Amino acid sequence: MPLSVLPLFLQVDPEALRLPAFDAGSLWYLVYFLLFIIAVFGFLHWRLRKSLEKHALSNRFMQILMQRDLTRTQLDAAQDFFKNLTENQQSEILLSQKNLALMLREYLKSHAQLTANDRVEIFDKILPGMTSQIDIKSTADFRVGELCAIDLAKKSYLATVLKIHEQQLLLSVIDKITLAPGGAHLYAYRPHLGGFLLAGAITKTNEQAVIFRHDGGPIEFRGDQHLMCLVSLPLQLQPWPHPEIAAETATIEPVTGVDTFLGTTDKISDRALAIHFNTAPPSWVLNRQDLWEMTLGLPDAPLVCRVKITAYKGSQQFLVRPIDLDAVERARLFNFIAAHEPVREHF
């Protein structure tokens, strides 16, 4: 310490340098402060744990939905259904199909903005075990308690099957409306099979109860989302994203030195295409390249979408799965399949 400063330091009162002592009152303030900090951290930990549990429940339900082949509209409705449940209800429906069926019915009952056909399919797809797994060849193949849709005057109404007698079905209309007798169609859905449409008429009504009588004609199979055609169409596949797009996306590394591969379809459905290449891509290319852009030569105009490719039945055939086919292009593909002797989809 410089000698010039020393006299000033010696003039400082020693009491001014002494640290303040804790008295009994100060100690309690410290205890309260520590308890407050502990409570805050405890609350934040509880909130984080509850958030993680909620996300875990949502992820489990989403995994179920992704295996149910729902359309975009149906998937959005199913997610909205789950989001509006309490956490306890979410746990209950994941543990019990009975609870899921009850709560899902109540949700579908109150959401008439969805078409009745969509509501039937949402219920049957999410709960495939609650529905018969056999084709509908007559009214006898319906099951008491199953959901169906009454198509009447360009509108559809959700209903439940109450009783079956020969060609007649006693139905309870879930939508709060009184239907008038007259020509109608009845739509039902079978998971993994598709939809079935029966022509007939509503012969009697009594408030929400109606009798539908099948006219005995052929039952139309409406599972076009599960149909395919055996038609040869040219297609080309290019790695996606294209090099100029990938250059702008640092997280995507394109496979270099790969051009376009040409091929021909063997089977076509909207969910997958079985194809064979004129010259197959090397296996290392298929292993490294995740996404491809497909141009399918439909007669009216080429169909372009992103796809994934996997080997199918050995090295000669490959399975191409569309991943971003929008509603307009999917409908165009449906129409093409329906016009070319469709058969039940099988790969």
Residue pairs with C-beta under 8 A, 6 or more apart in sequence:
1 9
22 30
50 87
53 87
54 87
54 90
57 87
57 90
57 91
57 94
58 82
58 83
58 90
60 94
61 82
61 90
61 93
61 94
62 79
64 126
65 75
65 78
65 79
65 126
68 125
68 126
68 128
68 191
69 125
69 225
69 271
70 78
70 121
70 122
70 125
70 126
71 118
71 121
71 225
72 327
73 114
73 118
74 118
74 121
74 122
74 125
77 111
77 114
77 118
77 122
78 122
78 126
81 103
81 104
81 107
82 90
82 93
84 107
85 93
85 103
89 99
89 103
92 99
92 103
93 99
93 100
93 103
93 104
94 100
97 127
97 129
97 130
100 126
100 127
101 123
101 127
101 130
104 122
104 123
104 126
104 127
105 123
105 147
108 114
108 119
108 122
108 123
108 147
108 158
108 174
109 158
109 174
111 119
112 158
112 175
114 122
115 149
115 156
116 149
116 150
116 151
116 156
116 157
116 158
116 159
116 175
116 187
117 149
117 151
117 156
117 187
117 189
117 195
119 147
119 149
119 158
120 147
120 148
120 149
120 158
120 187
120 188
120 189
121 189
121 195
123 130
123 147
124 130
124 131
124 146
124 147
124 189
124 190
124 191
125 189
125 191
128 191
128 192
130 146
131 143
131 146
131 189
131 190
131 191
132 141
132 142
132 143
132 146
132 190
133 190
133 191
133 192
133 193
134 141
134 190
135 141
135 190
135 193
135 196
136 142
136 188
136 190
136 196
136 198
136 219
137 219
138 167
138 214
138 219
139 164
139 166
139 167
139 168
139 169
139 198
139 214
140 164
142 148
142 161
142 164
142 169
142 188
143 161
144 161
144 162
144 163
144 164
145 160
145 161
146 160
146 161
146 188
147 158
147 159
147 160
147 174
148 158
148 159
148 160
148 161
148 171
148 186
148 187
148 188
149 156
149 157
149 158
149 159
149 186
149 187
149 188
150 156
150 157
150 159
150 171
150 173
150 179
150 184
150 185
150 186
150 187
150 202
150 210
150 212
151 184
151 185
151 186
151 187
151 197
152 179
152 182
152 183
152 184
152 185
152 202
153 182
156 187
157 173
157 174
157 175
157 177
157 179
158 173
158 174
158 175
159 171
159 172
159 173
159 174
159 175
159 210
160 171
160 172
160 174
161 169
161 170
161 171
162 170
162 171
162 172
162 209
163 169
163 170
164 170
167 200
167 213
167 214
167 216
168 203
168 211
168 212
168 213
168 214
169 186
169 211
169 212
169 213
169 214
170 209
170 210
170 211
171 209
171 210
171 211
171 212
172 208
172 209
173 179
173 208
173 209
173 210
174 208
176 208
178 205
178 207
178 208
179 202
179 205
179 210
180 202
180 205
181 201
181 202
181 203
181 204
181 205
182 201
182 202
183 199
183 200
183 201
184 200
184 201
184 202
184 212
185 197
185 198
185 199
185 200
186 197
186 198
186 200
186 212
186 214
187 195
187 196
187 197
187 198
187 222
188 195
188 196
188 198
189 195
189 196
190 196
190 223
192 226
193 223
193 226
194 221
194 222
194 223
194 224
194 225
194 226
194 227
195 221
195 222
195 223
196 219
196 220
196 221
196 222
196 223
197 219
197 220
197 221
197 222
198 212
198 214
198 219
198 220
199 214
199 215
199 217
199 220
200 212
200 213
200 214
200 215
201 212
201 213
201 215
202 210
202 211
202 212
202 213
203 211
203 212
203 213
204 210
204 211
205 211
223 344
224 334
224 337
224 338
224 342
225 270
225 271
225 334
226 269
226 344
226 345
227 269
227 337
227 338
227 342
227 343
227 344
227 345
228 267
228 268
228 269
228 337
228 342
228 343
228 344
228 345
228 346
229 267
229 268
229 269
229 336
229 337
229 340
229 341
229 342
229 343
230 266
230 267
230 268
230 341
230 343
231 265
231 268
231 340
232 264
232 265
232 266
233 264
233 265
233 268
233 296
233 297
233 298
234 262
234 263
234 264
234 297
235 262
235 263
235 264
235 265
235 273
235 275
235 294
235 295
235 296
235 297
235 320
236 260
236 261
236 262
236 263
236 294
236 295
237 260
237 261
237 263
237 292
237 293
237 294
237 295
237 307
237 309
237 320
238 259
238 260
238 261
238 292
238 293
238 295
239 254
239 255
239 258
239 289
239 291
239 292
239 293
240 291
240 292
240 293
240 306
241 249
241 252
241 254
241 291
242 254
242 293
243 254
243 256
245 252
246 252
246 253
246 254
255 285
255 288
255 289
258 281
258 285
258 289
261 277
261 278
261 279
261 280
261 281
262 277
262 278
262 279
263 275
263 276
263 277
263 278
263 318
264 275
264 276
264 278
265 273
265 274
265 275
265 296
266 274
266 275
266 276
266 317
267 273
267 274
267 347
268 333
268 336
268 337
269 337
269 345
270 322
270 325
270 330
270 333
270 334
270 337
271 321
271 322
271 345
272 319
272 320
272 321
272 322
272 347
273 296
273 319
273 320
273 322
274 312
274 313
274 317
274 318
274 319
274 320
274 347
275 317
275 318
275 319
275 320
276 316
276 317
276 318
277 318
280 315
280 318
281 289
281 309
286 309
286 311
290 308
291 306
291 307
291 308
291 323
292 306
292 307
292 308
292 309
292 320
293 304
293 305
293 306
293 307
294 303
294 304
294 305
294 306
294 307
294 320
294 322
295 302
295 303
295 304
296 302
296 303
296 304
298 332
298 333
298 336
299 336
300 332
303 329
303 332
303 333
305 322
305 323
305 324
305 325
305 329
306 322
306 323
306 324
307 320
307 321
307 322
307 323
308 320
308 321
308 323
309 318
309 319
309 320
309 321
310 318
310 319
310 321
311 317
311 318
311 319
312 318
312 319
312 347
319 347
325 333
